Amino acid sequence: MDKSLYVAMTGASQNMTGMAIHANNLANAATTGFRADYAQARAMPVFGETFPSRVYAMTERPATRMHAGALQETGRDLDVAIPGDGWIAVQNLDGSEAYTRAGDLTVDVNGVLRNGSGLPVMGNGAPISLPPSQGINIGIDGTISVRPLGAKAQEIAEVDRIKLVNPERANLYKGEDGLMYARDGKDLEADASVRLESGFLEGSNVNAVETLTEIISLSRQFEMQIKMMSNAEQNAEAAARLLQMS
């Protein structure tokens, strides 16, 4: 009895984990530059002091879906998207370097260029800081040019260049904050071949219909596991009654 109860219990628990992963994907279906997480389940033997006679289910997040989302035209000068492979480097809260596809940029009151999450965008060795200006232009290679206050239209000053990287996908992993990090913990080198498209944002790569279908399927599996647990309890009670009669 305990075998079936144990298998059903672990199955129900891992179904909930799978639903949480897919629910997070669905909640970010409209998040700029979001990368969906995969979820998979597999059987794992329970090893201990005796033979592995028990098997439990384990749901894990084996990888992140890396294909690009659709580009959405905004017409805003500080919105940028990467039409091919590549990532925008930002500075995390702890000072480390992280990578994102979200190009919804803004300039704060101190002139620091930040992304939509408020993280400073990295330039040549440091976060990008812009002087007071009448206009900002971001070139296809990430070069930032400004027209200083009081300057004529033809007076353009090149300030910095957004750090763009393009590592092998296997060298990146997704953190709990939704940002990508290098597996070796080192800052990646800038890649001059990465290009930006100004006036566009990249949407999430979440397939909402597929994700919702997965959630419904996992919910039905959860109900089945609960029913199996109930059946195991009923069988145990029936066996106990038989032993009492004997």
C-alpha positions as CSV (number, residue, x, y, z in Angstrom):
1,M,0.0,0.0,0.0
2,D,2.7,2.4,1.0
3,K,4.4,2.0,-2.4
4,S,1.4,3.3,-4.4
5,L,0.8,6.0,-1.8
6,Y,4.4,7.2,-2.0
7,V,4.4,7.2,-5.8
8,A,1.1,9.1,-5.9
9,M,2.2,11.6,-3.3
10,T,5.5,12.4,-5.1
11,G,3.6,12.6,-8.4
12,A,1.1,15.2,-7.0
13,S,3.9,17.2,-5.5
14,Q,5.9,17.3,-8.7
15,N,2.8,18.1,-10.7
16,M,2.4,21.3,-8.6
17,T,6.1,22.2,-9.3
18,G,5.4,21.7,-13.1
19,M,2.3,23.9,-12.9
20,A,4.3,26.6,-11.1
21,I,6.9,26.7,-13.9
22,H,4.3,26.9,-16.6
23,A,2.3,29.5,-14.6
24,N,5.4,31.7,-14.4
25,N,5.8,31.4,-18.2
26,L,2.2,32.3,-18.8
27,A,2.4,35.3,-16.4
28,N,5.3,36.6,-18.5
29,A,3.7,36.1,-21.9
30,A,3.7,39.9,-22.3
31,T,7.1,40.6,-20.6
32,T,9.6,42.3,-22.9
33,G,12.4,39.9,-23.9
34,F,11.3,37.1,-21.6
35,R,12.6,33.6,-22.1
36,A,10.3,30.7,-21.2
37,D,11.5,27.8,-19.1
38,Y,11.1,24.1,-20.0
39,A,9.7,21.6,-17.5
40,Q,10.2,17.9,-17.6
41,A,9.4,15.0,-15.2
42,R,11.3,11.7,-14.8
43,A,11.3,8.7,-12.5
44,M,14.1,8.7,-9.8
45,P,14.9,5.7,-7.6
46,V,15.1,6.3,-3.8
47,F,18.5,5.2,-2.6
48,G,19.2,4.6,1.0
49,E,20.4,2.0,3.5
50,T,18.3,-0.7,1.7
51,F,17.6,-1.6,-1.9
52,P,16.0,1.2,-4.1
53,S,12.5,-0.3,-4.0
54,R,10.8,3.0,-4.1
55,V,10.6,5.4,-7.1
56,Y,9.5,9.0,-7.0
57,A,8.7,11.6,-9.7
58,M,11.0,14.6,-10.1
59,T,10.1,17.7,-12.1
60,E,13.0,19.9,-13.2
61,R,13.8,22.9,-15.3
62,P,16.3,21.4,-17.6
63,A,16.8,24.4,-19.9
64,T,15.5,27.8,-21.1
65,R,13.8,28.2,-24.5
66,M,16.3,30.5,-26.3
67,H,14.5,31.2,-29.6
68,A,13.7,34.9,-30.2
69,G,10.3,36.5,-29.7
70,A,8.5,38.6,-32.2
71,L,9.7,42.2,-32.7
72,Q,7.2,44.9,-32.0
73,E,7.6,48.4,-33.5
74,T,7.3,51.2,-30.9
75,G,8.9,54.1,-32.7
76,R,10.6,55.2,-29.5
77,D,14.2,56.2,-29.8
78,L,15.3,54.4,-26.6
79,D,13.6,51.2,-27.4
80,V,16.0,48.7,-29.0
81,A,15.8,45.0,-30.0
82,I,18.4,42.5,-31.2
83,P,17.0,41.0,-34.5
84,G,19.4,38.0,-34.4
85,D,21.5,36.4,-31.7
86,G,23.0,38.4,-28.9
87,W,22.4,39.9,-25.5
88,I,22.5,43.3,-23.9
89,A,24.8,43.5,-20.8
90,V,23.4,45.1,-17.6
91,Q,24.8,45.5,-14.1
92,N,23.0,43.5,-11.5
93,L,22.1,44.7,-8.0
94,D,25.2,43.0,-6.6
95,G,27.5,44.6,-9.1
96,S,27.9,41.5,-11.3
97,E,27.2,41.5,-15.0
98,A,24.1,39.9,-16.4
99,Y,22.5,39.7,-19.8
100,T,19.0,40.4,-21.2
101,R,17.1,40.8,-24.4
102,A,14.8,43.5,-22.9
103,G,15.7,46.8,-24.6
104,D,13.1,49.1,-23.1
105,L,15.7,51.7,-22.0
106,T,15.3,54.9,-20.0
107,V,17.6,57.6,-18.6
108,D,17.2,58.4,-14.9
109,V,17.6,61.8,-13.3
110,N,21.3,61.2,-12.9
111,G,21.8,60.5,-16.6
112,V,22.3,56.7,-16.1
113,L,21.0,54.6,-18.9
114,R,18.8,51.8,-17.4
115,N,16.6,49.0,-18.7
116,G,13.0,48.5,-17.9
117,S,13.9,46.7,-14.6
118,G,16.0,49.7,-13.5
119,L,19.4,48.0,-14.0
120,P,22.2,50.1,-15.4
121,V,23.1,49.2,-19.0
122,M,26.8,48.4,-19.5
123,G,29.1,50.3,-21.8
124,N,32.8,50.2,-22.4
125,G,33.8,48.9,-19.0
126,A,31.2,50.7,-16.8
127,P,27.5,51.6,-16.7
128,I,26.6,54.1,-19.3
129,S,26.1,57.7,-18.1
130,L,24.8,60.4,-20.4
131,P,25.2,64.1,-20.2
132,P,22.2,66.5,-20.4
133,S,21.2,66.5,-24.0
134,Q,18.5,67.5,-26.5
135,G,18.4,64.2,-28.2
136,I,19.7,60.7,-28.0
137,N,20.4,58.3,-30.9
138,I,21.4,54.6,-30.6
139,G,23.2,53.2,-33.7
140,I,22.9,49.8,-35.2
141,D,26.2,48.7,-33.4
142,G,25.0,50.1,-30.0
143,T,26.9,53.4,-30.3
144,I,25.1,56.2,-28.4
145,S,25.3,59.7,-29.7
146,V,23.8,62.8,-28.2
147,R,23.2,66.4,-29.1
148,P,24.3,68.4,-26.1
149,L,22.1,71.1,-24.6
150,G,22.4,74.3,-26.6
151,A,24.3,72.7,-29.5
152,K,23.3,73.0,-33.1
153,A,21.6,70.2,-34.9
154,Q,24.8,69.0,-36.6
155,E,26.8,69.0,-33.4
156,I,26.6,65.3,-32.4
157,A,28.8,63.8,-29.7
158,E,29.5,60.1,-29.4
159,V,29.2,59.2,-25.7
160,D,29.5,55.4,-25.3
161,R,28.6,52.1,-26.8
162,I,26.2,49.5,-25.4
163,K,28.0,46.3,-24.5
164,L,26.5,43.5,-26.7
165,V,27.6,39.9,-26.3
166,N,26.9,36.7,-28.2
167,P,28.2,33.6,-26.3
168,E,27.3,30.0,-27.1
169,R,23.8,29.3,-25.7
170,A,25.2,26.4,-23.7
171,N,27.5,28.9,-21.8
172,L,24.5,30.8,-20.4
173,Y,22.0,29.9,-17.7
174,K,18.9,31.7,-16.5
175,G,18.8,33.0,-12.9
176,E,15.8,33.2,-10.7
177,D,15.6,36.9,-11.5
178,G,15.0,36.2,-15.2
179,L,18.4,37.4,-16.3
180,M,21.0,35.3,-18.0
181,Y,24.5,34.7,-16.6
182,A,27.7,33.2,-17.8
183,R,28.2,29.6,-16.4
184,D,31.8,30.3,-15.5
185,G,30.9,33.5,-13.6
186,K,33.1,35.7,-15.7
187,D,32.1,38.8,-17.7
188,L,31.6,38.0,-21.3
189,E,33.6,39.8,-24.1
190,A,31.8,42.3,-26.3
191,D,30.9,41.1,-29.8
192,A,31.0,43.7,-32.5
193,S,28.9,41.6,-34.8
194,V,25.7,41.9,-32.7
195,R,23.3,44.4,-34.1
196,L,20.5,46.5,-32.6
197,E,17.2,47.7,-34.2
198,S,16.1,51.1,-32.8
199,G,12.4,51.7,-32.3
200,F,11.5,48.1,-31.7
201,L,11.1,45.8,-28.7
202,E,11.3,42.0,-28.6
203,G,8.3,40.3,-27.1
204,S,8.2,37.2,-24.9
205,N,8.8,33.8,-26.6
206,V,6.1,32.2,-24.5
207,N,3.4,30.3,-26.5
208,A,0.4,31.2,-24.4
209,V,-1.9,28.5,-25.9
210,E,0.7,25.7,-25.5
211,T,1.5,26.8,-21.9
212,L,-2.2,26.9,-20.9
213,T,-2.7,23.5,-22.4
214,E,0.2,22.2,-20.3
215,I,-1.2,23.7,-17.2
216,I,-4.6,22.0,-17.8
217,S,-2.9,18.7,-18.5
218,L,-0.8,18.9,-15.3
219,S,-3.9,19.9,-13.3
220,R,-5.7,16.7,-14.5
221,Q,-2.7,14.6,-13.6
222,F,-2.7,16.2,-10.1
223,E,-6.3,15.2,-9.7
224,M,-5.5,11.6,-10.8
225,Q,-2.7,11.4,-8.2
226,I,-5.0,12.6,-5.4
227,K,-7.5,10.0,-6.4
228,M,-4.8,7.3,-6.3
229,M,-3.8,8.5,-2.8
230,S,-7.5,8.2,-1.7
231,N,-7.7,4.7,-3.2
232,A,-4.6,3.7,-1.4
233,E,-6.1,4.9,1.9
234,Q,-9.3,3.0,1.3
235,N,-7.4,-0.2,0.5
236,A,-5.3,0.2,3.7
237,E,-8.5,0.6,5.7
238,A,-10.1,-2.5,4.1
239,A,-7.0,-4.5,4.8
240,A,-7.0,-3.4,8.4
241,R,-10.7,-4.5,8.8
242,L,-9.8,-7.9,7.3
243,L,-7.0,-8.4,9.9
244,Q,-9.3,-7.4,12.7
245,M,-11.9,-10.0,11.6
246,S,-9.3,-12.7,11.5
